[in-house]
């Protein structure tokens, strides 16, 4: 396959043609590589680099960390973000009037709940899309990665039991660039805490059980052509090679989030992470070799940096931060790459935002920021802020509800405008317009724990919604289609 594509490229180049070669970046952005009209002269010491075939397996907003996907090809999106900015500009839904359940998989009462946003990917390149999820057993200290067939929800394989898998930290990526997808999970306690990397069939590939670990990002951070594995640890921030070797580490205590992108517009990717439990908390920017570029304090505990975006159109990536389950005043803010706090916003509610979204959702030419709040019953609220931290609108508070803020931005009803999906802990999914008004509400189960995603999981060119939910005490994986 590789030889055939390479031969095609060489023949077309000899004939004076050109190729637009599309591949997908670590966050699903599609890039065009234009080969020159005449091939370059061969280099004896360094042969030409052959770009491998595109791996069109993934839909990035199904990945907790890598959640911004688009088919657009503009200068900003080529900055290649790895971030939890849950925006999908690639797929369009058919959820015009409401949703309906397409299929449901019940695992039974021996399981508690799924503890991550489902991942959708053709992990073994067999042409059938799979769904990956971490499932928590009723008996403490028992967790598994489950792989389901996307077309009907049946179980394809179950990983070995790995105690204390971390909520919301499952990631999948082709780390060795062989066309097959590896699954990366972290454990935060017990004798097997650390990172566990699985093959596409669910077997263990390699593990590092040095200490408790949390988020994972997969990225060629040092521009060597190989994918590195970036991991938050309890005492250090780690960079592993794709085969598990330690490349470097930095002593950052209790970091929990990883963002990657060209933060300062120097044409090199940087890493943004946090020190979660210290007070004041800290935000760090690292270079690709682990050097500390920025170490700035934030004046409250439990800072989380969920996403970043060029909010003010200055060519730099601003960093969104909030105080998790701690402060309620000035508890959302925007940080510049030089460490200056540009603004803060007061929600008067505690926040535990598993997903955020930063994009122009109402087509006014400015970036909006969507963040959900409400850990206590009756406080579930979605805030929409403008680029300077002002309130555009809010949805809620929703009476008697807690709000696990699952936020997804996409053209959900295929009308040419972006809509917003949110999942609420009582099992309902709400679709909103970009102005915050309600389009429809659908109950997917009795409980939605974390995040939701959209993908065409059965190849019928109709986009579905995938959600981990519960029905009473039973774990359910639900697939919804539009009506």
C-alpha positions as CSV (number, residue, x, y, z in Angstrom):
1,X,0.0,0.0,0.0
2,X,2.8,2.4,1.0
3,X,4.9,1.3,-2.0
4,X,1.9,1.7,-4.4
5,X,1.2,5.3,-3.1
6,X,4.9,6.2,-3.3
7,X,5.1,4.8,-6.9
8,X,2.0,6.8,-7.8
9,X,3.6,10.0,-6.4
10,X,6.9,9.4,-8.3
11,X,5.1,8.7,-11.6
12,X,2.9,11.7,-11.4
13,X,5.9,13.9,-10.4
14,X,7.9,12.6,-13.4
15,X,5.0,13.4,-15.7
16,X,5.0,17.0,-14.4
17,X,1.8,16.6,-12.4
18,X,1.1,17.5,-8.8
19,X,-0.6,15.9,-5.9
20,X,-2.6,17.3,-3.1
21,X,-2.0,14.8,-0.4
22,X,-4.4,14.9,2.6
23,X,-3.5,13.6,6.0
24,X,-5.0,14.1,9.5
25,X,-3.1,15.8,12.3
26,X,-3.1,14.8,16.0
27,X,-6.4,16.7,16.4
28,X,-8.1,15.6,13.2
29,X,-7.3,18.7,11.2
30,X,-6.9,17.9,7.5
31,X,-3.8,19.2,5.9
32,X,-2.8,19.5,2.2
33,X,0.7,18.8,1.2
34,X,1.3,20.0,-2.3
35,X,4.1,18.2,-4.0
36,X,6.2,20.4,-6.4
37,X,5.8,20.2,-10.1
38,X,9.3,18.7,-10.5
39,X,10.7,16.2,-7.9
40,X,13.5,17.4,-5.7
41,X,17.0,16.2,-6.4
42,X,17.9,13.0,-4.4
43,X,20.0,13.5,-1.4
44,X,22.6,10.8,-0.8
45,X,22.8,11.1,3.0
46,X,19.1,11.9,3.7
47,X,16.6,10.2,1.3
48,X,13.3,12.0,0.7
49,X,10.8,11.5,3.6
50,X,7.8,9.5,2.4
51,X,4.7,10.7,4.1
52,X,2.7,7.6,5.2
53,X,-0.8,7.1,3.9
54,X,-3.5,9.1,5.8
55,X,-5.1,7.3,8.7
56,X,-8.7,8.3,8.4
57,X,-9.8,6.6,11.5
58,X,-10.8,9.1,14.0
59,X,-13.2,11.7,14.9
60,X,-11.3,13.9,17.3
61,X,-14.0,15.2,19.6
62,X,-14.4,11.7,20.8
63,X,-11.1,12.1,22.4
64,X,-11.1,13.7,25.8
65,X,-7.9,15.7,25.2
66,X,-8.0,16.0,21.4
67,X,-11.4,17.4,20.8
68,X,-11.3,20.0,18.0
69,X,-11.8,18.6,14.5
70,X,-12.4,20.4,11.2
71,X,-12.2,20.0,7.5
72,X,-11.2,23.6,7.1
73,X,-7.7,24.4,6.1
74,X,-6.8,27.9,7.3
75,X,-3.7,29.3,8.9
76,X,-5.0,29.2,12.5
77,X,-6.2,25.6,12.4
78,X,-2.8,24.5,11.0
79,X,-1.4,25.4,14.4
80,X,-2.4,21.8,15.3
81,X,-4.0,21.9,18.6
82,X,-4.3,19.0,21.1
83,X,-6.9,20.4,23.4
84,X,-10.3,19.7,25.0
85,X,-12.0,22.3,22.8
86,X,-15.0,20.2,21.9
87,X,-15.9,21.7,18.5
88,X,-16.7,19.6,15.4
89,X,-16.8,21.3,12.0
90,X,-16.4,18.1,10.1
91,X,-19.6,16.1,10.6
92,X,-23.2,17.3,10.2
93,X,-26.1,15.7,12.0
94,X,-29.7,15.1,10.9
95,X,-31.2,15.9,14.4
96,X,-33.8,18.3,13.0
97,X,-36.7,17.9,15.3
98,X,-35.4,15.6,18.1
99,X,-33.4,12.4,18.7
100,X,-34.4,8.8,19.0
101,X,-32.6,5.7,20.2
102,X,-31.0,3.6,17.4
103,X,-29.6,0.9,19.7
104,X,-28.6,0.4,23.3
105,X,-26.2,-2.0,24.9
106,X,-26.9,-2.9,28.5
107,X,-24.0,-4.5,30.4
108,X,-25.9,-5.5,33.5
109,X,-25.9,-4.7,37.2
110,X,-22.3,-5.9,37.8
111,X,-21.1,-2.7,36.2
112,X,-21.4,0.7,37.7
113,X,-21.0,3.3,35.0
114,X,-18.8,4.2,32.1
115,X,-16.3,6.8,33.2
116,X,-15.2,8.5,30.0
117,X,-16.4,10.0,26.9
118,X,-16.7,7.2,24.3
119,X,-13.9,7.1,21.7
120,X,-15.0,6.3,18.1
121,X,-12.3,4.9,15.8
122,X,-11.7,2.1,13.3
123,X,-8.9,0.9,15.5
124,X,-7.9,-2.1,13.5
125,X,-8.5,-0.7,10.0
126,X,-11.0,-3.4,9.1
127,X,-13.6,-0.9,7.7
128,X,-15.8,-1.2,10.8
129,X,-15.9,1.6,13.3
130,X,-15.4,0.6,17.0
131,X,-16.4,2.4,20.2
132,X,-14.1,2.4,23.2
133,X,-15.1,3.2,26.7
134,X,-13.8,2.6,30.2
135,X,-16.3,0.7,32.4
136,X,-16.3,0.7,36.2
137,X,-17.2,-2.4,38.1
138,X,-19.6,-2.3,41.0
139,X,-16.9,-4.1,43.1
140,X,-14.3,-1.4,43.9
141,X,-10.9,-1.4,42.2
142,X,-12.0,-3.2,39.0
143,X,-12.1,-1.3,35.7
144,X,-11.9,-2.4,32.1
145,X,-11.6,-0.9,28.6
146,X,-14.4,-2.2,26.5
147,X,-14.5,-2.2,22.7
148,X,-17.9,-2.3,21.0
149,X,-18.8,-2.7,17.4
150,X,-20.1,0.7,16.2
151,X,-22.8,-0.6,13.9
152,X,-24.8,-2.5,16.6
153,X,-23.1,-2.0,20.0
154,X,-22.1,-5.6,20.5
155,X,-18.9,-6.3,22.4
156,X,-15.8,-6.9,20.4
157,X,-13.2,-7.3,23.2
158,X,-12.6,-6.5,26.9
159,X,-9.2,-5.5,28.2
160,X,-7.5,-7.1,31.2
161,X,-8.8,-5.8,34.6
162,X,-6.8,-2.6,35.4
163,X,-7.8,-1.2,38.8
164,X,-8.4,2.5,39.3
165,X,-8.6,3.6,35.7
166,X,-8.9,7.4,35.7
167,X,-12.2,9.0,34.8
168,X,-12.3,10.7,31.4
169,X,-8.6,10.0,30.6
170,X,-8.9,7.3,27.9
171,X,-7.1,8.2,24.7
172,X,-6.4,6.5,21.4
173,X,-3.8,7.2,18.8
174,X,-1.6,5.5,16.3
175,X,1.6,6.0,18.3
176,X,3.9,3.9,16.1
177,X,2.3,5.1,12.9
178,X,1.7,1.6,11.5
179,X,-2.0,2.3,10.7
180,X,-3.4,0.5,13.8
181,X,-4.7,2.4,16.8
182,X,-3.3,2.0,20.3
183,X,-5.4,2.7,23.4
184,X,-3.8,4.7,26.3
185,X,-5.4,4.6,29.7
186,X,-4.1,5.8,33.1
187,X,-4.6,4.6,36.6
188,X,-4.5,7.0,39.6
189,X,-4.1,4.6,42.6
190,X,-3.3,1.1,43.7
191,X,-0.4,-1.2,42.8
192,X,-0.9,-0.7,39.0
193,X,-1.1,3.1,39.0
194,X,0.5,4.7,35.9
195,X,0.0,4.4,32.2
196,X,-1.2,1.3,30.4
197,X,-1.0,1.1,26.6
198,X,-3.1,-1.4,24.8
199,X,-2.9,-2.9,21.3
200,X,-5.8,-2.6,18.9
201,X,-7.0,-6.0,20.1
202,X,-7.1,-5.1,23.8
203,X,-3.9,-6.8,24.9
204,X,-1.2,-5.0,26.9
205,X,1.5,-3.4,24.8
206,X,3.5,-1.7,27.5
207,X,3.0,-0.2,30.9
208,X,4.8,2.3,33.2
209,X,3.7,2.0,36.8
210,X,6.0,4.6,38.3
211,X,3.3,6.6,40.1
212,X,-0.3,7.8,39.7
213,X,-0.9,9.3,36.2
214,X,-3.7,11.2,34.7
215,X,-4.1,12.8,31.3
216,X,-2.4,11.6,28.1
217,X,-1.5,13.4,24.9
218,X,0.1,11.9,21.7
219,X,2.2,14.3,19.7
220,X,5.5,14.7,17.8
221,X,6.5,17.3,20.3
222,X,10.2,17.6,19.3
223,X,9.8,17.4,15.5
224,X,11.7,14.2,15.2
225,X,9.1,12.4,13.1
226,X,8.1,10.1,15.9
227,X,5.1,10.4,18.3
228,X,5.8,11.1,21.9
229,X,3.5,10.2,24.8
230,X,2.9,13.1,27.2
231,X,1.5,12.2,30.6
232,X,0.6,14.1,33.8
233,X,2.0,12.3,36.9
234,X,1.5,12.8,40.6
235,X,4.9,14.4,41.1
236,X,6.3,14.9,37.5
237,X,5.3,15.6,34.0
238,X,6.5,12.8,31.7
239,X,7.5,12.5,28.1
240,X,7.7,8.9,26.9
241,X,8.7,7.6,23.5
242,X,6.1,5.6,21.6
243,X,7.6,2.3,22.8
244,X,7.6,3.4,26.5
245,X,11.1,4.7,27.0
246,X,11.4,7.8,29.2
247,X,12.6,10.8,27.1
248,X,12.4,13.4,29.9
249,X,10.4,14.5,32.9
250,X,9.8,17.8,34.7
251,X,9.0,18.1,38.5
252,X,5.5,19.5,38.4
253,X,3.3,18.3,41.2
254,X,-0.3,17.1,40.6
255,X,-0.6,18.2,37.0
256,X,-3.9,17.0,35.5
257,X,-4.4,18.6,32.0
258,X,-2.3,18.6,28.8
259,X,-2.7,21.1,25.9
260,X,-0.4,21.2,22.9
261,X,-0.1,23.9,20.3
262,X,2.0,26.7,18.9
263,X,1.1,29.0,21.8
264,X,3.5,31.8,21.1
265,X,3.5,31.7,17.2
266,X,7.2,30.6,17.0
267,X,6.4,27.7,14.6
268,X,7.1,25.1,17.3
269,X,4.6,23.3,19.5
270,X,4.5,24.1,23.3
271,X,2.9,22.1,26.1
272,X,0.5,23.8,28.5
273,X,-0.2,22.0,31.8
274,X,-1.2,22.9,35.4
275,X,-0.3,22.2,39.0
276,X,-3.7,21.3,40.4
277,X,-3.6,21.0,44.2
278,X,-1.2,23.8,45.1
279,X,-2.7,27.1,46.4
280,X,-2.1,29.3,44.6
281,X,-2.3,27.0,41.6
282,X,0.2,27.3,38.8
283,X,0.1,27.1,35.0
284,X,3.2,26.0,33.1
285,X,4.2,26.2,29.4
286,X,7.0,23.8,28.4
287,X,9.0,23.4,25.2
288,X,9.4,20.1,23.4
289,X,12.4,19.1,25.4
290,X,10.9,19.8,28.8
291,X,12.3,23.3,29.3
292,X,10.0,25.6,31.4
293,X,9.0,28.7,29.3
294,X,6.4,29.9,31.8
295,X,5.5,29.2,35.4
296,X,2.8,31.6,36.6
297,X,0.6,31.5,39.7
298,X,-3.3,31.7,39.6
299,X,-4.8,33.1,42.8
300,X,-7.0,30.1,43.7
301,X,-6.8,26.4,44.3
302,X,-7.5,23.5,41.8
303,X,-6.8,25.4,38.6
304,X,-7.7,23.5,35.4
305,X,-6.8,24.6,31.9
306,X,-9.3,22.8,29.6
307,X,-8.7,24.4,26.3
308,X,-6.9,27.2,24.3
309,X,-7.7,29.2,21.2
310,X,-6.8,32.4,19.5
311,X,-9.7,34.2,21.1
312,X,-8.8,37.8,20.3
313,X,-7.3,37.2,16.8
314,X,-3.8,38.3,17.8
315,X,-2.1,35.2,16.3
316,X,-1.4,33.7,19.8
317,X,-3.2,31.0,21.7
318,X,-5.0,32.2,24.8
319,X,-5.5,29.7,27.6
320,X,-8.9,29.2,29.3
321,X,-8.7,28.3,33.1
322,X,-11.1,27.8,35.9
323,X,-11.2,26.7,39.5
324,X,-12.5,23.2,39.9
325,X,-14.9,22.7,42.8
326,X,-13.3,25.5,44.7
327,X,-13.7,29.3,44.1
328,X,-17.0,30.7,42.9
329,X,-16.0,34.3,42.3
330,X,-13.6,35.3,39.5
331,X,-13.3,31.5,38.9
332,X,-13.1,31.5,35.1
333,X,-10.4,33.4,33.3
334,X,-8.3,33.8,30.2
335,X,-4.5,33.7,30.3
336,X,-2.2,35.1,27.6
337,X,1.0,33.1,26.6
338,X,3.1,35.5,28.6
339,X,1.2,34.7,31.8
340,X,-1.0,37.8,32.0
341,X,-4.6,37.2,33.1
342,X,-6.6,39.0,30.5
343,X,-9.9,38.8,32.3
344,X,-11.9,36.8,34.9
345,X,-15.6,36.0,35.2
346,X,-17.7,35.1,38.2
347,X,-20.1,32.3,38.0
348,X,-21.2,32.2,41.7
349,X,-21.3,28.4,41.1
350,X,-18.7,25.7,41.5
351,X,-17.4,24.3,38.2
352,X,-16.4,20.8,37.1
353,X,-16.2,21.3,33.4
354,X,-15.3,18.1,31.6
355,X,-15.6,19.7,28.3
356,X,-15.5,23.3,27.1
357,X,-15.9,24.8,23.7
358,X,-14.4,28.0,22.2
359,X,-15.7,29.1,18.8
360,X,-17.9,31.6,17.0
361,X,-21.2,29.8,17.8
362,X,-23.6,32.6,16.8
363,X,-21.9,33.8,13.7
364,X,-21.2,37.3,15.0
365,X,-17.5,37.3,14.0
366,X,-16.3,36.8,17.6
367,X,-15.2,33.7,19.5
368,X,-17.6,32.6,22.3
369,X,-16.6,30.5,25.2
370,X,-18.9,27.8,26.5
371,X,-18.4,26.4,30.0
372,X,-20.9,24.6,32.3
373,X,-21.3,24.9,36.1
374,X,-23.4,23.4,38.8
375,X,-22.1,20.7,41.2
376,X,-25.0,21.1,43.6
377,X,-28.6,20.2,42.8
378,X,-30.6,23.0,41.1
379,X,-27.5,24.9,39.9
380,X,-26.9,23.3,36.4
381,X,-26.0,26.3,34.2
382,X,-24.2,26.7,30.8
383,X,-22.5,30.1,30.4
384,X,-21.7,31.6,27.1
385,X,-19.0,34.3,27.3
386,X,-17.6,36.6,24.7
387,X,-13.9,37.1,23.9
388,X,-13.5,39.7,26.6
389,X,-15.2,37.7,29.4
390,X,-18.6,39.3,29.2
391,X,-21.8,37.3,29.5
392,X,-23.5,36.7,26.2
393,X,-26.2,34.4,27.6
394,X,-26.7,31.6,30.1
395,X,-28.9,28.5,29.9
396,X,-30.2,27.6,33.4
397,X,-30.1,27.1,36.2
398,X,-32.1,23.9,35.6
399,X,-34.2,23.1,38.6
400,X,-33.2,20.1,40.8
401,X,-30.4,19.2,38.4
402,X,-26.7,18.8,38.7
403,X,-24.8,19.5,35.6
404,X,-22.1,17.3,34.3
405,X,-21.1,19.8,31.6
406,X,-20.8,17.8,28.5
407,X,-20.6,20.4,25.7
408,X,-20.4,19.7,22.0
409,X,-20.6,22.2,19.2
410,X,-21.5,21.1,15.7
411,X,-24.0,21.6,12.9
412,X,-26.3,19.1,14.6
413,X,-29.3,19.6,12.3
414,X,-27.5,20.3,9.0
415,X,-28.9,23.8,8.6
416,X,-25.5,25.5,8.0
417,X,-25.3,27.0,11.6
418,X,-23.6,25.6,14.7
419,X,-25.7,24.2,17.5
420,X,-24.7,23.2,21.0
421,X,-25.3,19.8,22.6
422,X,-25.2,19.5,26.4
423,X,-25.7,16.4,28.5
424,X,-27.2,16.7,32.0
425,X,-26.8,14.3,34.9
426,X,-30.5,13.3,34.9
427,X,-30.0,11.6,31.5
428,X,-31.3,14.4,29.2
429,X,-29.5,15.8,26.2
430,X,-30.4,19.4,25.2
431,X,-29.8,20.9,21.8
432,X,-29.5,24.7,21.8
433,X,-29.1,27.3,19.1
434,X,-26.0,29.5,19.1
435,X,-28.1,32.2,20.9
436,X,-28.9,29.8,23.8
437,X,-32.5,29.0,22.8
438,X,-33.7,25.4,23.0
439,X,-34.3,23.3,19.9
440,X,-35.1,20.0,21.5
441,X,-34.6,17.9,24.7
442,X,-34.3,14.1,24.7
443,X,-33.8,11.6,27.5
444,X,-31.1,9.1,26.7
445,X,-31.2,7.3,30.0
446,X,-31.5,8.0,33.7
447,X,-28.0,9.3,34.2
448,X,-25.3,10.9,32.0
449,X,-22.0,10.8,33.9
450,X,-19.6,12.6,31.6
451,X,-19.3,13.4,27.9
452,X,-21.1,12.9,24.6
453,X,-19.8,12.6,21.1
454,X,-21.0,12.6,17.5
455,X,-19.8,10.4,14.6
456,X,-21.0,8.3,11.7
457,X,-20.5,5.0,13.4
458,X,-22.0,2.6,10.8
459,X,-21.0,4.1,7.5
460,X,-24.5,5.2,6.4
461,X,-23.5,8.9,6.0
462,X,-25.8,9.8,8.9
463,X,-24.2,11.1,12.0
464,X,-25.1,9.5,15.3
465,X,-24.8,10.7,18.9
466,X,-23.0,8.3,21.2
467,X,-23.4,8.6,25.0
468,X,-22.5,6.6,28.0
469,X,-25.5,6.6,30.3
470,X,-27.3,4.5,32.9
471,X,-30.8,3.0,33.2
472,X,-31.4,2.5,36.9
473,X,-28.3,0.6,38.0
474,X,-27.3,-0.7,34.6
475,X,-24.6,0.7,32.4
476,X,-25.8,1.5,28.9
477,X,-24.0,2.6,25.8
478,X,-26.6,4.4,23.7
479,X,-26.6,5.4,20.1
480,X,-29.0,8.1,19.0
481,X,-30.1,9.1,15.6
482,X,-32.1,12.1,14.4
483,X,-35.7,12.6,13.6
